[in-house]
């Protein structure tokens, strides 16, 4: 289904952005160049495919979008499905761009705090290797992959939207709404904390977005991190919604009533096959079987890759928080799930059943500041 020839322009553009962002990171001694481009690149790749009829067959000048021969047949008209997906991704861009702007990350001198911490933990040479391979390279490729769903959509029949499209679209809008609320709650908290600690002007609750006008207390400010609102049920509600949004976008063309259809293998069957010693021996003797077995699942590559990024990077982010707030954040991890609110409920129930109400009250005191027996979090 996926054709590299169809990605001729996106690959050219991705290579250009990778090289220029790496050079810019060296010149500025700031590796957050890709971070600043993060909210623009997925919409660019999505728009390239969704708006194929706009582009000429040959580039007007270097890096100008064009339609390769492999896509000429589907570039005659617009795909309603791909256009809908582009609309959703543009809304995603607005949300992320707004949050990036108010955090100051569009300032060319600012750098994501995680890169600054990581720089102190690695030799300069190894950090530059990481910068080239992962920060500038792999991340740009990952952002390119997020354009695959719109590519699949334009390769499908350009029929009217169906129930599955409206379902995925509605879920995507709901996820963007919750992610916006989570962002606002975190921003509101940090505004209050900085005002309380005397690092900024007076905090005014009325200036915050609806859904983020929470009643912060001195205990919240002293704790150092937000645990109210959506953050009471998930340690990273924004990350959970972000991943889920791209899963919804990835599934738009996959669950539409037109090809490609995922194979009718259940995941337990897949796991049983891959863990079977005979299957492993067969794959070792004929590696192409592994490719054939997984190829039908290639439409899921964007969402899987995006989730793998968060699953690998979030623990590092949490380790930084844990080093700053060892007692309170350890309690937060023990009491609240990383992404899923369901895990938070399970943690609370498990604590109550195995360690009793008193232990649960102590953790609630550390995390939420509402229970008896709360201990000092610093």
Phi, psi and omega per residue, in radians:
X1 nan -0.782 -3.107
X2 -1.470 2.241 -3.113
X3 -2.105 2.151 3.119
X4 -1.105 -0.590 3.134
X5 -1.050 -0.573 3.123
X6 -1.252 -0.301 -3.113
X7 -1.780 0.425 -3.082
X8 -1.007 -0.888 3.134
X9 -1.222 -0.821 3.110
X10 -0.978 -0.658 3.123
X11 -1.177 -0.703 3.081
X12 -1.075 -0.807 -3.122
X13 -1.140 -0.720 3.125
X14 -1.085 -0.745 3.118
X15 -1.091 -0.726 3.120
X16 -1.084 -0.826 -3.121
X17 -1.136 -0.688 3.125
X18 -1.057 -0.842 -3.109
X19 -1.155 -0.798 -3.099
X20 -1.195 -0.650 3.127
X21 -1.201 -0.606 3.093
X22 -1.192 -0.790 3.117
X23 -1.078 -0.727 3.123
X24 -1.104 -0.637 3.124
X25 -1.158 -0.576 3.110
X26 -1.267 -0.790 -3.102
X27 -1.117 -0.718 -3.063
X28 -1.616 -0.136 -3.041
X29 0.974 0.656 -3.084
X30 -2.472 2.045 -3.042
X31 -1.645 0.196 -3.138
X32 -1.556 0.313 -3.137
X33 -1.099 -0.741 3.106
X34 -1.154 -0.614 3.113
X35 -1.023 -0.665 -3.136
X36 -1.239 -0.448 -3.141
X37 -1.598 -0.135 -2.984
X38 -0.960 -0.760 -3.049
X39 -1.414 -0.138 3.120
X40 -1.703 -0.583 -2.979
X41 -1.215 -0.830 3.088
X42 -1.002 -0.730 3.063
X43 -1.097 -0.604 3.126
X44 -1.117 -0.819 -3.132
X45 -1.188 -0.671 3.105
X46 -1.137 -0.757 -3.131
X47 -1.160 -0.581 3.133
X48 -0.985 -0.819 -3.120
X49 -1.362 -0.716 -3.094
X50 -1.155 -0.477 -3.085
X51 -1.943 0.553 -3.095
X52 -0.909 -0.692 -3.128
X53 -1.059 -0.278 3.141
X54 -1.344 -0.428 -2.940
X55 -1.593 2.564 3.094
X56 -1.329 2.972 3.135
X57 -1.374 -0.329 3.065
X58 -2.305 2.551 -3.098
X59 -1.157 2.407 3.122
X60 -1.271 -0.520 3.058
X61 -2.775 2.912 -3.084
X62 -0.913 2.351 3.117
X63 1.285 0.060 3.049
X64 -1.320 2.366 -3.109
X65 -1.057 2.497 3.087
X66 -2.565 2.898 -3.107
X67 -1.806 2.002 3.076
X68 -1.266 2.879 -3.101
X69 -0.988 -0.626 -3.081
X70 -1.102 -0.367 -3.106
X71 -1.927 0.040 -3.073
X72 -1.064 -0.583 -3.095
X73 -1.217 -0.517 -3.094
X74 -1.738 0.040 -3.105
X75 -1.684 0.205 -3.092
X76 -1.389 -0.490 3.092
X77 -2.596 3.058 -3.070
X78 -1.553 2.568 3.040
X79 -1.606 2.036 3.112
X80 -0.969 -0.627 -3.140
X81 -1.148 -0.799 -3.134
X82 -1.168 -0.649 3.118
X83 -1.142 -0.709 3.079
X84 -1.064 -0.770 3.130
X85 -1.090 -0.694 3.097
X86 -1.083 -0.713 3.113
X87 -1.044 -0.751 3.135
X88 -1.165 -0.716 -3.128
X89 -1.194 -0.578 3.075
X90 -1.162 -0.664 3.042
X91 -1.108 -0.720 3.060
X92 -1.011 -0.743 3.133
X93 -1.086 -0.735 3.140
X94 -1.109 -0.761 3.122
X95 -1.089 -0.869 -3.109
X96 -1.164 -0.702 3.131
X97 -1.092 -0.720 3.113
X98 -1.100 -0.770 -3.128
X99 -1.187 -0.662 3.111
X100 -1.148 -0.702 -3.123
X101 -1.106 -0.855 -3.066
X102 -1.254 -0.346 3.048
X103 -1.462 -0.134 3.076
X104 1.477 0.181 -3.055
X105 -1.363 -0.154 3.025
X106 -1.373 -0.217 3.034
X107 -1.194 2.166 -3.034
X108 -1.125 -0.232 -3.123
X109 -1.608 -0.253 -3.107
X110 -1.489 2.584 -3.133
X111 -2.373 2.472 3.088
X112 -0.964 2.279 -3.039
X113 -1.034 -0.459 -3.125
X114 -1.190 -0.642 3.098
X115 -1.162 -0.648 3.132
X116 -1.111 -0.711 3.115
X117 -1.180 -0.779 -3.116
X118 -1.092 -0.601 -3.140
X119 -1.067 -0.591 -3.137
X120 -1.339 -0.251 -3.076
X121 -1.738 -0.036 -3.091
X122 -2.293 2.735 3.031
X123 -1.198 2.673 3.128
X124 -0.955 -0.674 -3.129
X125 -1.139 -0.845 -3.125
X126 -1.142 -0.605 3.123
X127 -1.140 -0.664 3.108
X128 -1.215 -0.575 3.027
X129 -1.099 -0.789 3.094
X130 -1.065 -0.721 3.138
X131 -1.040 -0.798 -3.109
X132 -1.237 -0.835 -3.004
X133 -1.349 -0.843 -3.024
X134 -1.733 -0.991 -3.016
X135 -1.083 -0.875 -3.122
X136 -1.535 -0.606 -3.040
X137 -1.525 -1.230 -3.022
X138 -1.075 -0.698 -3.122
X139 -1.115 -0.673 3.101
X140 -1.167 -0.667 3.084
X141 -1.121 -0.725 3.115
X142 -1.036 -0.751 3.129
X143 -1.153 -0.570 3.043
X144 -1.127 -0.690 -3.124
X145 -1.056 -0.490 -3.125
X146 -1.194 -0.142 3.042
X147 -1.530 -0.164 -3.108
X148 -1.047 -0.731 -3.135
X149 -0.992 -0.694 3.131
X150 -1.232 -0.569 3.057
X151 -1.086 -0.780 3.122
X152 -1.095 -0.706 -3.108
X153 -1.100 -0.720 -3.116
X154 -1.275 -0.357 3.098
X155 -1.430 -0.227 3.080
X156 -1.457 2.864 3.043
X157 -0.979 2.384 -3.078
X158 -1.462 1.118 -3.115
X159 -1.584 3.008 3.109
X160 -1.155 2.791 3.137
X161 -1.116 2.576 -3.128
X162 -2.017 -3.136 -3.130
X163 -1.012 -0.705 -3.128
X164 -1.117 -0.606 3.111
X165 -1.148 -0.784 3.127
X166 -1.149 -0.621 3.128
X167 -1.132 -0.891 3.130
X168 -1.112 -0.659 3.114
X169 -1.119 -0.749 3.111
X170 -1.129 -0.733 3.105
X171 -1.109 -0.711 3.126
X172 -1.074 -0.751 3.120
X173 -1.124 -0.691 3.110
X174 -1.127 -0.725 3.133
X175 -1.130 -0.715 3.094
X176 -1.102 -0.647 3.116
X177 -1.123 -0.831 3.134
X178 -1.138 -0.657 3.122
X179 -1.154 -0.673 3.098
X180 -1.106 -0.734 3.109
X181 -1.116 -0.759 3.129
X182 -1.078 -0.772 3.092
X183 -1.025 -0.794 -3.104
X184 -1.152 -0.675 3.116
X185 -1.132 -0.724 3.110
X186 -1.149 -0.749 3.134
X187 -1.133 -0.723 3.104
X188 -1.061 -0.761 3.141
X189 -1.073 -0.855 -3.101
X190 -1.161 -0.562 3.056
X191 -1.110 -0.759 3.109
X192 -1.146 -0.783 -3.102
X193 -1.058 -0.796 -3.126
X194 -1.160 -0.633 3.087
X195 -1.182 -0.734 -3.138
X196 -1.116 -0.693 -3.127
X197 -1.470 0.051 3.066
X198 1.379 0.374 -3.102
X199 -1.748 -0.002 3.122
X200 -2.712 -3.088 -3.139
X201 -1.216 3.010 -3.093
X202 -1.065 2.425 3.139
X203 -1.383 2.303 3.103
X204 -2.142 1.943 -3.083
X205 -1.028 -0.578 -3.089
X206 -1.139 -0.359 -3.134
X207 -1.420 -0.121 -3.117
X208 -1.546 2.753 3.127
X209 -1.207 2.631 3.007
X210 -0.977 2.445 -3.070
X211 1.640 -0.260 -3.141
X212 -2.059 0.106 3.138
X213 -1.538 1.138 -3.096
X214 -1.534 2.737 -3.106
X215 -1.503 1.546 3.138
X216 -1.334 2.623 -3.136
X217 -2.171 2.993 3.089
X218 -1.078 -0.581 3.100
X219 -1.119 -0.663 3.088
X220 -1.061 -0.813 -3.126
X221 -1.098 -0.730 -3.102
X222 -1.258 -0.483 3.117
X223 -1.092 -0.728 3.057
X224 1.816 -0.260 -3.131
X225 -2.562 2.763 -3.011
X226 -1.432 2.365 3.092
X227 -2.373 0.287 3.141
X228 -1.956 2.950 -3.119
X229 1.177 -2.401 3.120
X230 -1.132 -0.415 -3.114
X231 -1.301 -0.135 3.037
X232 -1.366 -0.336 -3.064
X233 -1.931 -0.276 3.124
X234 -2.582 2.392 3.118
X235 -1.235 -0.364 3.134
X236 -2.504 1.204 -3.126
X237 -1.113 -0.535 3.103
X238 -1.185 -0.710 3.096
X239 -1.148 -0.691 -3.139
X240 -1.089 -0.772 3.134
X241 -1.205 -0.644 -3.141
X242 -1.068 -0.849 3.119
X243 -1.103 -0.772 -3.100
X244 -1.108 -0.622 3.118
X245 -1.059 -0.806 -3.112
X246 -1.279 -0.435 2.976
X247 -1.161 -0.733 3.129
X248 -1.107 -0.743 3.118
X249 -1.133 -0.736 3.137
X250 -1.080 -0.629 -3.070
X251 -1.422 -0.235 -3.119
X252 -0.914 -0.982 3.140
X253 -1.352 -0.367 -3.068
X254 -1.286 -0.683 -3.103
X255 -1.686 0.050 3.049
X256 -1.119 2.681 -3.075
X257 -1.345 0.617 3.064
X258 -2.444 2.749 3.129
X259 -1.033 2.690 0.155
X260 -1.512 2.529 3.063
X261 -1.859 2.418 3.057
X262 -1.204 2.565 3.130
X263 -1.105 2.725 -3.084
X264 -1.494 0.678 3.015
X265 -1.592 2.376 3.011
X266 -1.487 2.708 -3.121
X267 -1.112 -0.621 3.019
X268 -1.033 -0.643 3.116
X269 -1.188 -0.692 3.107
X270 -1.095 -0.798 -3.134
X271 -1.094 -0.730 3.133
X272 -1.093 -0.689 3.125
X273 -1.143 -0.820 -3.063
X274 -1.235 -0.437 -3.138
X275 -1.647 -0.041 3.098
X276 -1.326 2.178 -3.128
X277 -0.970 -0.664 3.134
X278 -1.146 -0.675 3.127
X279 -1.159 -0.721 3.130
X280 -1.088 -0.741 3.127
X281 -1.119 -0.670 3.139
X282 -1.134 -0.718 -3.134
X283 -1.187 -0.677 3.121
X284 -1.100 -0.667 -3.126
X285 -1.366 -0.390 -3.136
X286 -2.483 1.394 -3.053
X287 -0.994 -0.439 -3.121
X288 -1.107 -0.403 3.108
X289 -1.096 -0.632 -3.135
X290 -1.117 -0.725 3.122
X291 -1.138 -0.749 3.139
X292 -1.118 -0.656 -3.096
X293 -1.210 -0.680 -3.065
X294 -1.613 -0.317 -3.075
X295 -0.929 -0.728 -3.139
X296 -1.087 -0.320 -3.131
X297 -1.611 0.062 -3.088
X298 -1.016 -0.525 3.089
X299 -1.058 -0.341 3.130
X300 -1.508 -0.046 -3.055
X301 -0.972 -0.754 -3.131
X302 -1.018 -0.876 -3.103
X303 -1.175 -0.714 3.129
X304 -1.081 -0.798 -3.129
X305 -1.103 -0.725 -3.132
X306 -1.131 -0.741 3.125
X307 -1.152 -0.677 3.104
X308 -1.072 -0.638 3.090
X309 -1.064 -0.809 -3.113
X310 -1.229 -0.662 -3.138
X311 -1.160 -0.472 3.139
X312 -1.573 -0.554 -3.063
X313 -1.586 -0.518 -3.088
X314 -1.091 -0.733 3.080
X315 -1.019 -0.611 3.109
X316 -1.166 -0.751 3.078
X317 -1.017 -0.728 -3.121
X318 -1.216 -0.580 3.098
X319 -1.112 -0.610 3.075
X320 -1.133 -0.794 3.111
X321 -1.093 -0.668 -3.126
X322 -1.153 -0.621 3.116
X323 -1.217 -0.484 -3.137
X324 -1.483 -0.604 -3.094
X325 -2.312 1.242 -2.961
X326 -1.051 -0.705 -3.085
X327 -1.394 -0.918 -3.049
X328 -1.150 -0.729 -3.088
X329 -1.287 -0.553 3.044
X330 -1.084 -0.712 3.088
X331 -1.146 -0.685 3.121
X332 -1.063 -0.767 3.130
X333 -1.145 -0.626 -3.125
X334 -1.273 -0.500 -3.021
X335 -1.703 -0.529 -2.984
X336 -2.133 2.435 3.128
X337 -1.215 2.670 -3.119
X338 -1.104 -0.840 -3.110
X339 -2.140 -0.825 -2.958
X340 -1.554 2.241 3.018
X341 -1.072 -0.491 3.108
X342 -1.082 -0.677 3.101
X343 -1.120 -0.630 3.100
X344 -1.089 -0.771 3.086
X345 -1.070 -0.758 3.135
X346 -1.111 -0.699 3.113
X347 -1.089 -0.773 3.136
X348 -1.099 -0.753 3.132
X349 -1.158 -0.732 -3.135
X350 -1.119 -0.731 3.109
X351 -1.068 -0.751 -3.109
X352 -1.158 -0.677 -3.098
X353 -1.333 -0.625 -3.028
X354 -1.681 -0.546 -3.063
X355 -2.135 -0.033 3.021
X356 1.553 2.936 -3.103
X357 -1.109 -0.589 -3.072
X358 -1.118 -0.790 3.120
X359 -1.103 -0.706 3.130
X360 -1.122 -0.694 3.118
X361 -1.129 -0.661 3.119
X362 -1.118 -0.775 3.116
X363 -1.146 -0.734 3.103
X364 -1.059 -0.626 3.108
X365 -1.132 -0.754 3.119
X366 -1.180 -0.684 -3.040
X367 -1.458 -0.868 -3.005
X368 -1.810 -0.327 -3.113
X369 1.249 0.494 -3.051
X370 -2.127 -0.209 -3.020
X371 -1.780 2.826 3.091
X372 -1.258 2.690 3.099
X373 1.356 0.323 -3.106
X374 -1.213 2.483 -3.097
X375 -1.864 2.862 3.116
X376 -1.177 2.313 -2.998
X377 -1.561 -0.301 -3.095
X378 -1.275 nan nan
